[in-house]
Amino acid sequence: MRNQATPAAVTESAELVLPLLPPRDLAAAASACRALRAAASAVTTRSAADAARGLEPLPIPFHNRVDSKPYAYFLYTPFSLARLSPSASSSPGAQPWGGAWARPPVPTWPRPGLDGLPSAVCGCACACEAGECGGPGCACAHAEADGAGSGSEGGMGSLGECGDGCACGPSCGNRRTQRGVAVQLRVVRHLQKGWGLHAAEALDRGQFVCEYAGEFLTTEEVWRRQRIYDELASAGKLAPALIVIREHLPSGKACLRVNIDATKVGNVARFINHSCDGGNCILSW
């Protein structure tokens, strides 16, 4: 018996499946027939045009002039996800990577809960009810968040903003880091360094670039994954993007540790490479 599926039906089905495939599998599917080849080409074009898959206010394209790789494959999330149990799945449900969008992308708001992680509570309800917070009299704003908001010049700084308990909305000027990537960026391929994040516009000193988003992990899970990553990296099969932030308390007797893994699930911050000349971005906490 012959398959009666029309090219249009094949294309429609391909749009649901092909965006989920990594580049190698996508290339294999494209060799099956002309309709799949055309659909795979469209998926590749969309994927290369926006690393964020429409989940950020601005598209973040890939640029590659050194080899044939059109983009880097990973699951995009604009905010970090709680992955607190080692027995939990290593990645969330499948997402339409590179799929078409029926409406213009908007920042994700409000953000979902993080399984019990605390959120900030507003200290100036009157200002928040007016729809705008900030300024010297606002209890939500941190002293270091005034002006450039870059924190300490030597390393990690801090930013204070309105949280989930505030009555103001996403347009509030005291939510600068919560509206997604609002500056023009692009992911550029380098011959020695691989993919790296570049600014596509002039940025002011201390300007917020992006959150480092990925999976929140327990320390136990970090050690388990790190062993796997080390083996794959030594064979040239993986470039992990796992960051560990340690903040010592003033007493010196305790240390706050946050583990974020953007290797499989993350945002464009995973492409911020280490710089040989000291770097041009600092962490704010």
matplotlib code that plots the C-alpha trace (Angstrom):
import matplotlib.pyplot as plt

x = [0.0, 1.1, 1.3, -1.4, 0.0, 0.3, 3.3, 1.2, 0.4, 4.0, 5.1, 2.4, 3.5, 7.2, 6.6, 5.6, 8.5, 11.5, 12.0, 12.6, 15.5, 19.2, 21.0, 22.4, 19.0, 17.4, 19.9, 19.1, 15.4, 16.0, 17.5, 14.3, 12.3, 11.8, 9.0, 11.1, 14.1, 12.2, 10.7, 14.1, 15.5, 12.8, 13.4, 17.2, 16.6, 14.3, 16.6, 19.6, 17.6, 16.7, 18.4, 15.6, 12.8, 10.7, 10.8, 12.7, 11.5, 14.2, 15.5, 19.1, 20.5, 23.4, 26.3, 28.8, 31.5, 34.0, 32.4, 29.1, 27.2, 24.2, 23.2, 23.8, 21.0, 19.6, 16.3, 15.7, 14.2, 14.1, 14.3, 15.8, 13.9, 14.0, 15.5, 16.0, 15.9, 18.6, 15.9, 14.1, 14.3, 17.4, 15.4, 11.8, 9.2, 10.0, 9.6, 9.0, 12.6, 12.6, 8.8, 6.6, 4.8, 1.2, 1.6, 4.5, 6.7, 6.3, 8.2, 7.0, 4.9, 4.2, 7.0, 6.1, 7.0, 10.3, 9.1, 9.3, 12.2, 11.5, 10.4, 10.8, 8.0, 7.2, 7.9, 6.2, 2.7, 1.5, 4.0, 3.4, -0.3, 0.5, 2.2, 5.7, 8.4, 11.9, 13.6, 15.3, 12.2, 11.3, 12.0, 12.0, 15.1, 18.5, 21.1, 23.5, 20.6, 20.4, 22.1, 24.1, 23.3, 26.5, 27.2, 30.8, 33.4, 35.7, 33.3, 29.8, 27.4, 23.8, 20.6, 17.4, 14.1, 10.4, 9.3, 6.3, 4.7, 4.6, 1.4, 3.1, 3.3, 6.0, 6.4, 7.6, 11.0, 12.2, 12.0, 14.9, 16.2, 12.8, 11.6, 14.0, 16.8, 16.1, 19.4, 20.4, 22.7, 24.0, 25.7, 28.9, 31.0, 34.7, 37.3, 39.0, 36.4, 33.2, 30.0, 30.2, 27.8, 28.4, 26.6, 25.0, 24.6, 26.6, 25.9, 26.3, 28.6, 26.6, 23.7, 21.9, 22.5, 20.8, 20.0, 22.1, 19.2, 19.3, 18.4, 18.8, 20.5, 21.4, 25.1, 24.8, 23.3, 26.1, 28.8, 27.0, 26.6, 30.1, 31.6, 29.7, 30.5, 34.2, 34.3, 32.4, 34.4, 37.7, 36.6, 35.5, 31.9, 30.5, 31.1, 29.2, 27.7, 27.5, 28.0, 28.5, 28.0, 29.3, 28.5, 30.1, 28.1, 29.6, 30.2, 32.4, 30.8, 28.4, 28.3, 25.3, 25.8, 23.7, 24.2, 22.8, 23.3, 22.6, 24.2, 20.9, 18.4, 19.3, 19.3, 21.9, 24.0, 25.4, 27.4, 29.3, 32.8, 35.6, 37.8, 41.6, 41.9, 39.8, 36.3, 33.7, 30.8, 30.3, 27.8, 25.1, 23.2]
y = [0.0, 3.6, 6.4, 9.0, 11.8, 15.1, 17.3, 19.8, 17.2, 16.2, 19.8, 20.3, 17.3, 18.2, 21.7, 19.9, 17.4, 18.9, 21.9, 19.5, 17.7, 18.5, 19.6, 16.1, 14.5, 17.4, 16.9, 13.1, 13.9, 16.4, 13.7, 11.6, 13.6, 16.9, 18.1, 17.3, 19.0, 22.2, 22.0, 21.4, 24.3, 26.6, 25.4, 26.0, 29.5, 30.4, 28.8, 30.8, 34.0, 33.9, 31.9, 32.9, 31.4, 34.5, 34.2, 37.5, 41.1, 41.2, 38.5, 37.3, 36.0, 33.6, 34.8, 32.3, 33.1, 30.4, 27.1, 25.4, 25.3, 27.6, 27.7, 26.0, 23.7, 24.0, 24.5, 28.2, 29.5, 33.3, 32.5, 29.9, 26.7, 24.8, 21.3, 20.4, 16.7, 14.5, 12.0, 14.6, 14.7, 16.4, 18.7, 20.1, 19.0, 19.5, 23.0, 24.1, 25.2, 27.4, 27.1, 29.8, 32.1, 33.2, 36.5, 38.9, 37.7, 39.4, 39.1, 36.3, 37.8, 37.1, 34.6, 31.1, 30.2, 28.5, 25.7, 27.6, 29.9, 33.2, 36.3, 40.0, 41.8, 45.4, 48.0, 50.9, 49.9, 53.4, 54.0, 50.5, 51.1, 54.2, 51.8, 53.2, 52.5, 53.6, 56.8, 57.7, 57.2, 53.8, 50.9, 48.5, 50.1, 49.1, 51.8, 50.2, 49.9, 53.7, 55.1, 52.6, 49.8, 47.9, 47.0, 46.8, 47.4, 44.6, 41.7, 40.7, 43.5, 43.6, 44.9, 45.6, 45.6, 45.1, 41.5, 39.3, 40.9, 44.3, 45.7, 47.4, 45.8, 44.8, 48.4, 49.6, 51.3, 49.3, 46.0, 46.5, 42.9, 41.2, 42.2, 39.9, 40.9, 44.5, 45.2, 44.0, 41.0, 38.4, 35.0, 34.9, 31.9, 32.1, 29.7, 29.0, 29.9, 28.6, 30.5, 33.8, 36.5, 40.0, 43.3, 44.6, 48.1, 50.4, 49.6, 52.1, 51.3, 49.3, 48.6, 45.3, 42.8, 39.6, 37.1, 33.9, 31.5, 27.7, 24.9, 25.5, 22.4, 20.9, 20.5, 16.7, 17.0, 19.4, 16.9, 14.2, 16.2, 17.6, 14.2, 13.5, 16.9, 16.4, 13.1, 14.6, 17.8, 15.9, 14.1, 17.3, 16.3, 19.0, 22.6, 22.8, 26.0, 25.4, 28.3, 28.1, 31.3, 31.4, 34.4, 34.4, 35.9, 38.8, 36.5, 34.2, 31.2, 30.4, 30.5, 30.9, 28.7, 28.9, 26.3, 27.1, 24.8, 26.2, 23.3, 21.8, 24.4, 28.1, 31.5, 33.4, 34.1, 30.6, 32.1, 34.7, 33.4, 34.0, 36.9, 36.7, 40.5, 40.5, 40.6, 43.4, 42.1, 41.5, 39.5, 41.2, 39.4]
z = [0.0, -0.7, 1.8, 0.7, 2.9, 0.9, 1.1, 3.0, 5.6, 5.9, 6.4, 9.0, 11.0, 10.5, 12.1, 15.3, 15.5, 13.7, 16.0, 18.9, 17.2, 17.7, 14.5, 13.7, 13.9, 12.0, 9.2, 9.1, 8.9, 6.1, 3.9, 3.9, 1.3, -0.3, 2.0, 5.1, 3.6, 3.1, 6.6, 8.2, 6.3, 7.7, 11.2, 10.9, 9.6, 12.5, 15.0, 13.7, 13.7, 17.4, 20.2, 22.5, 20.4, 20.9, 24.7, 25.1, 24.2, 21.5, 19.1, 19.7, 16.4, 15.8, 13.6, 12.3, 9.7, 10.7, 10.1, 9.1, 12.4, 12.1, 15.8, 19.2, 20.4, 23.9, 25.6, 26.3, 29.6, 30.4, 34.1, 36.3, 37.1, 40.4, 40.0, 43.6, 43.5, 42.0, 41.0, 39.0, 35.2, 33.9, 31.7, 31.6, 29.0, 25.3, 23.9, 20.3, 19.7, 16.7, 16.1, 14.6, 17.0, 16.5, 18.4, 19.1, 22.0, 25.4, 28.6, 30.9, 33.7, 36.4, 36.9, 38.2, 41.8, 42.5, 44.8, 48.1, 47.3, 49.1, 47.1, 48.1, 49.9, 49.1, 51.8, 50.2, 49.3, 48.5, 45.8, 44.4, 44.2, 42.1, 39.6, 40.1, 42.7, 43.3, 44.3, 47.6, 49.7, 48.3, 50.7, 47.7, 46.1, 47.4, 47.8, 45.3, 42.7, 42.4, 39.3, 37.3, 39.6, 39.0, 42.6, 43.8, 41.2, 42.3, 41.8, 42.8, 43.6, 44.7, 43.3, 45.2, 43.3, 43.7, 44.2, 43.9, 46.9, 45.3, 43.8, 40.9, 37.4, 35.0, 33.7, 37.1, 36.8, 39.9, 38.0, 35.6, 35.8, 35.6, 32.1, 30.1, 27.8, 26.8, 25.0, 21.6, 21.7, 19.3, 19.7, 17.6, 16.6, 17.2, 15.8, 19.1, 21.7, 20.1, 20.7, 22.6, 23.5, 22.0, 22.5, 19.3, 20.7, 22.9, 26.6, 29.5, 32.4, 35.0, 32.6, 33.2, 30.4, 31.3, 34.1, 34.3, 33.9, 34.1, 36.5, 40.3, 41.6, 45.0, 45.7, 45.5, 42.0, 40.9, 41.9, 40.0, 36.8, 37.1, 36.9, 33.7, 32.2, 32.9, 31.0, 28.0, 28.0, 28.0, 24.9, 23.2, 23.2, 25.5, 26.7, 30.0, 31.4, 35.2, 37.6, 41.3, 43.4, 46.9, 49.2, 52.6, 55.4, 57.4, 60.4, 58.2, 59.7, 56.9, 53.1, 50.8, 47.8, 44.6, 41.8, 38.3, 35.4, 31.9, 30.0, 28.7, 29.9, 30.1, 28.4, 26.4, 29.5, 29.0, 26.1, 28.1, 27.9, 30.3, 29.1, 29.1, 29.9, 33.0, 31.5, 31.0, 33.0, 36.7, 38.7, 40.7, 43.4]

ax = plt.figure().add_subplot(projection="3d")
ax.plot(x, y, z, "-o")
ax.set_aspect("equal")
plt.show()
